Every structure is written in C-alpha cells, then in structure tokens.
Amino acid sequence: MTLTDTVMTAINQHYAEPIDGNTLAEQFHVSLTTLNQQFNANVQLSVNRYLRLIRLMNARRLLLETDHKIEYIAMQCGFPNSKTFNRNFKSWKGMTPTDYRQAYARYHRIDTSCL
C-alpha cells in the first residue's frame, strides 16, 4: 500500500478526531511537504483538503439521514465548531447546512425508502 493509501485509510477512520496534515505527517514519519506531494500526485488535493472533503461528505450524509442539530453534526465530523462547519459547507455546496438539509433531505428520504 502506498503512503497516500495508508493515510487516506487513517483519515477515513479518524476524520472525527482533531487531526490535520501536521499530525498525520508526524504519525507516518514524513514531512508535511512529502505528504502533500504524495497526495497532490495521487488525488490532486492537499492532505488537509482531502481531510476537509471527507469531513464534509460525512456531515452531508448526517444532514440528510438524521435530524441531529448542526452543532452536533459539526462536532461528530471533526469540525471545531458549527461556525467553521457552516463556512466550509457553504464554500463546498453553495448553501448553508440548514438550507441544504431543507432543500434535499426529503428527496434523500424518498430515495432510500424505495430501495
């Protein structure tokens, strides 16, 4: 397994924890520069951008599949607070988590009940 695969697996398992590129580089005994070079070569993202994307994708799933409060979802997905989560989510999807939930949750529920 490559360094990128190993780190991606760690991110996918531990995204809710307070980790970042620096802690991951330390954990895998490489410099942050090396880690970012590997990530950019393999997934065209820096390690921190990949981590943020994984957190956002998991938050999106919780928004659509649960009725948890935004603050709870932010914490469950590794964001330090709901303000940071809202800012990141809005730059990713173009709307706030609350607006996104209102716009898409009913379709998501319909889709899953049909299976």
SESE-729552 format. One record per residue (C-alpha): residue in three letters; x, y, z. Coordinates in nm, 3 decimals. Example, Ala and Ser with C-alpha at 12.3 -4.5 7.8 and 13.67 -1.06 7.14 Angstrom:
BEGIN
ATOM   resn         u         v         w
ATOM    ALA     1.230    -0.450     0.780
ATOM    SER     1.367    -0.106     0.714
***
This chain:
BEGIN
ATOM   resn         u         v         w
ATOM    MET     0.000     0.000     0.000
ATOM    THR     0.129     0.349    -0.081
ATOM    LEU     0.173     0.627     0.172
ATOM    THR    -0.130     0.803     0.023
ATOM    ASP    -0.348     0.489     0.058
ATOM    THR    -0.235     0.438     0.416
ATOM    VAL    -0.303     0.799     0.515
ATOM    MET    -0.638     0.804     0.331
ATOM    THR    -0.743     0.495     0.527
ATOM    ALA    -0.640     0.665     0.853
ATOM    ILE    -0.836     0.979     0.756
ATOM    ASN    -1.144     0.777     0.663
ATOM    GLN    -1.135     0.604     1.003
ATOM    HIS    -1.039     0.902     1.221
ATOM    TYR    -1.182     1.211     1.045
ATOM    ALA    -1.391     1.297     1.353
ATOM    GLU    -1.079     1.333     1.566
ATOM    PRO    -0.876     1.655     1.589
ATOM    ILE    -0.625     1.560     1.319
ATOM    ASP    -0.465     1.768     1.044
ATOM    GLY    -0.186     1.740     0.790
ATOM    ASN     0.081     1.804     1.053
ATOM    THR    -0.040     1.534     1.292
ATOM    LEU    -0.075     1.286     1.006
ATOM    ALA     0.274     1.363     0.874
ATOM    GLU     0.412     1.310     1.224
ATOM    GLN     0.216     0.988     1.270
ATOM    PHE     0.350     0.844     0.944
ATOM    HIS     0.706     0.974     0.994
ATOM    VAL     0.720     1.202     0.689
ATOM    SER     0.730     1.577     0.643
ATOM    LEU     0.410     1.763     0.563
ATOM    THR     0.572     1.864     0.233
ATOM    THR     0.631     1.499     0.137
ATOM    LEU     0.278     1.404     0.241
ATOM    ASN     0.127     1.687     0.036
ATOM    GLN     0.342     1.597    -0.267
ATOM    GLN     0.219     1.237    -0.248
ATOM    PHE    -0.145     1.349    -0.211
ATOM    ASN    -0.120     1.602    -0.493
ATOM    ALA     0.034     1.339    -0.722
ATOM    ASN    -0.228     1.075    -0.640
ATOM    VAL    -0.555     1.258    -0.566
ATOM    GLN    -0.487     1.616    -0.682
ATOM    LEU    -0.563     1.751    -0.332
ATOM    SER    -0.351     1.850    -0.036
ATOM    VAL    -0.388     1.627     0.268
ATOM    ASN    -0.582     1.898     0.454
ATOM    ARG    -0.821     1.949     0.162
ATOM    TYR    -0.880     1.574     0.141
ATOM    LEU    -0.947     1.562     0.516
ATOM    ARG    -1.192     1.852     0.488
ATOM    LEU    -1.371     1.683     0.197
ATOM    ILE    -1.412     1.358     0.393
ATOM    ARG    -1.548     1.554     0.689
ATOM    LEU    -1.790     1.744     0.465
ATOM    MET    -1.912     1.428     0.288
ATOM    ASN    -1.982     1.258     0.621
ATOM    ALA    -2.154     1.572     0.751
ATOM    ARG    -2.368     1.582     0.436
ATOM    ARG    -2.474     1.223     0.499
ATOM    LEU    -2.569     1.304     0.859
ATOM    LEU    -2.759     1.615     0.746
ATOM    LEU    -2.969     1.409     0.507
ATOM    GLU    -3.011     1.091     0.713
ATOM    THR    -3.062     1.227     1.064
ATOM    ASP    -3.236     1.511     1.245
ATOM    HIS    -2.930     1.594     1.456
ATOM    LYS    -2.857     1.959     1.525
ATOM    ILE    -2.594     2.134     1.310
ATOM    GLU    -2.367     2.178     1.614
ATOM    TYR    -2.378     1.803     1.684
ATOM    ILE    -2.301     1.713     1.321
ATOM    ALA    -2.011     1.961     1.315
ATOM    MET    -1.857     1.801     1.624
ATOM    GLN    -1.921     1.445     1.503
ATOM    CYS    -1.740     1.517     1.178
ATOM    GLY    -1.429     1.677     1.326
ATOM    PHE    -1.507     2.046     1.284
ATOM    PRO    -1.403     2.257     1.584
ATOM    ASN    -1.738     2.441     1.590
ATOM    SER    -2.054     2.499     1.387
ATOM    LYS    -1.926     2.833     1.251
ATOM    THR    -1.625     2.663     1.087
ATOM    PHE    -1.852     2.383     0.962
ATOM    ASN    -2.102     2.633     0.814
ATOM    ARG    -1.827     2.828     0.635
ATOM    ASN    -1.668     2.514     0.488
ATOM    PHE    -2.001     2.359     0.389
ATOM    LYS    -2.118     2.679     0.221
ATOM    SER    -1.798     2.708     0.017
ATOM    TRP    -1.840     2.340    -0.084
ATOM    LYS    -2.213     2.332    -0.170
ATOM    GLY    -2.300     2.700    -0.213
ATOM    MET    -2.554     2.698     0.071
ATOM    THR    -2.560     2.658     0.446
ATOM    PRO    -2.605     2.312     0.601
ATOM    THR    -2.953     2.412     0.721
ATOM    ASP    -3.058     2.528     0.373
ATOM    TYR    -2.906     2.216     0.217
ATOM    ARG    -3.097     1.991     0.457
ATOM    GLN    -3.425     2.171     0.383
ATOM    ALA    -3.365     2.151     0.008
ATOM    TYR    -3.255     1.787    -0.017
ATOM    ALA    -3.350     1.582     0.289
ATOM    ARG    -3.699     1.495     0.165
ATOM    TYR    -3.563     1.362    -0.166
ATOM    HIS    -3.294     1.167     0.013
ATOM    ARG    -3.553     1.001     0.238
ATOM    ILE    -3.776     0.916    -0.058
ATOM    ASP    -3.481     0.765    -0.247
ATOM    THR    -3.372     0.543     0.041
ATOM    SER    -3.725     0.421     0.119
ATOM    CYS    -3.764     0.298    -0.241
ATOM    LEU    -3.475     0.053    -0.211
***
